[in-house]
């Protein structure tokens, strides 16, 4: 009987052990379906693969602008930073990774630029800056406060590139440059009834070796206000956020702004002044060419200067092969993503949606790349046709800002002259009277109006001319 009870106990223990083994085996299989499901293709994990990493740590940099971000930036949108006009802001530069190769005192070169964020203004960047320079001669759009800067050397400020500063620095030392933006965002905004809304700029930093080998680029979005205006704007935004019921949809305001990696800026906000602006204007010249649309004029200016303009985006052809697609990326300032899209032809890149590009390139560059792929010619706000009174061939003028200064600039370009050589603009009215052209008159001109132009020497200056629209 004892033996029987012992046998029964042994059989019971064996059964329990078998049940435990079965449960463990089932548990080990229970996760297989999940591992082979959609979670295995999580995009975040795919983007973390080495093939999608842009550059090695040896060429990584960090730029920090000591200015607070706006609390009114939505989640998944790029932040915007408010700056005061002419106030000095510290921009810290740091090279990450191993700096042992720079122990011998080798320096790096960085170029800081203020550029347009708005794509519409990028198409007319040359005209916009030329107009700004004519209104504010001998001033710089971007400058360096040298006494407040630390460990920067060989500072260069090109008098013709008023939006750009260049300097060298030692990556083994704490480095910062104090920058000042001297224009405000509303200076490039067309006048509207009920006030003006300032346009955003970008601060971009491009770093190179002293042999001009590109290493890294990053940028951030800014808006510039009159002195103390940025502080009031931050305060206003915070008060508005406190009253919003959906505050969780907005990013918190950060004390510093970290610049986001982007493609190199191969063309600055302005281009070198055309040699035609230095030509004499002692007699009305012959007009033998028409003005071009904003898109084509930017491209033409780039060809004359021997370089490509950032504002002229040529569409990517669906039939472009891999090499042509790579060249298109570099030409349009997406050089950091050449390695990412190294097996993409034109058709492959064009099939990617906006969401795909944002996930691969980040919000800023993803949206910019999507807009470049979908680029279309921008329709000007006003088109005019003009000719010299002695001729019968008309030339097109395209206006974006609808102001006298822009019209004067376009006329000067048509005549290969400087805007300063043009005095007042007049429109011939009833009974032959001459009515001075104002901003309001330009804004009320009918689209595709036709005018014959006559040139009359100014009474007090033989080198300046009045232009009469008939």
CORDA-V221949 format. One record per backbone hydrogen bond with DSSP energy under -1.0 kcal/mol. NH is the residue of the N-H (numbers start at 1). CO is the residue of the C=O. Records with the same first field share a line. If there is no record, write none. Layout:
NH=CO, CO
This chain:
5=1
6=2
7=3
8=4
9=5
10=6
11=7
12=8
13=9
14=10
15=11
16=12
17=13
18=14
19=15
20=16
21=17
22=18
23=19
24=20
25=21
26=22
27=23
28=24
29=25
30=26
32=29
35=31
36=32
37=34
40=37
41=38
42=39
46=42
47=43
49=46
52=49
53=50
59=56
60=57
62=94
64=92
65=257
66=90
67=65
69=254
70=80
75=249
77=74
81=221
83=223
85=225
86=181
87=84
89=179
91=177
92=64
93=175
94=62
96=60
102=99
103=100
105=102
108=169
109=208
110=167
111=206
112=165
113=204
114=163
115=202
117=200
122=118
123=119
125=122
128=124
129=125
130=126
131=127
132=128
133=129
134=130
135=131
136=132
139=136
142=162
143=180
145=178
146=144
149=146
150=176
153=168
156=166
164=161
165=112
166=156
167=110
168=153
169=108
173=170
176=150
177=91
179=89
180=143
182=141
185=224
187=184
189=186
195=192
199=185
201=222
202=115
203=220
204=113
205=218
206=111
207=216
208=109
209=213
212=209
215=207
216=207
218=205
219=260
220=203
222=201
223=81
225=83
229=226
232=228
233=229
234=230
235=231
236=232
237=233
238=234
239=235
240=236
241=237
242=238
249=246
250=247
251=73
257=65
259=63
260=219
262=217
266=264
277=274
278=275
279=276
297=293
298=294
299=295
300=296
301=297
302=298
303=299
304=300
305=301
307=302
320=317
325=321
326=322
327=323
328=324
329=325
330=326
331=327
332=328
333=330
334=329
337=334
338=335
341=337
342=339
344=341
346=320
347=318
349=345
350=346
351=347
357=353
358=354
359=355
360=356
361=357
362=358
366=362
367=363
368=364
369=365
370=366
371=367
372=368
373=369
374=370
375=372
381=399
382=399
384=397
385=449
386=395
387=451
389=453
391=388
395=386
397=384
399=382
407=403
408=404
409=405
410=406
411=407
412=408
413=409
414=410
415=411
416=413
417=412
421=418
422=419
423=465
426=467
427=435
428=469
429=433
432=429
433=430
435=427
437=425
442=438
443=439
445=442
448=383
451=385
453=387
454=468
456=466
458=464
464=461
465=421
466=456
467=424
468=454
469=426
470=452
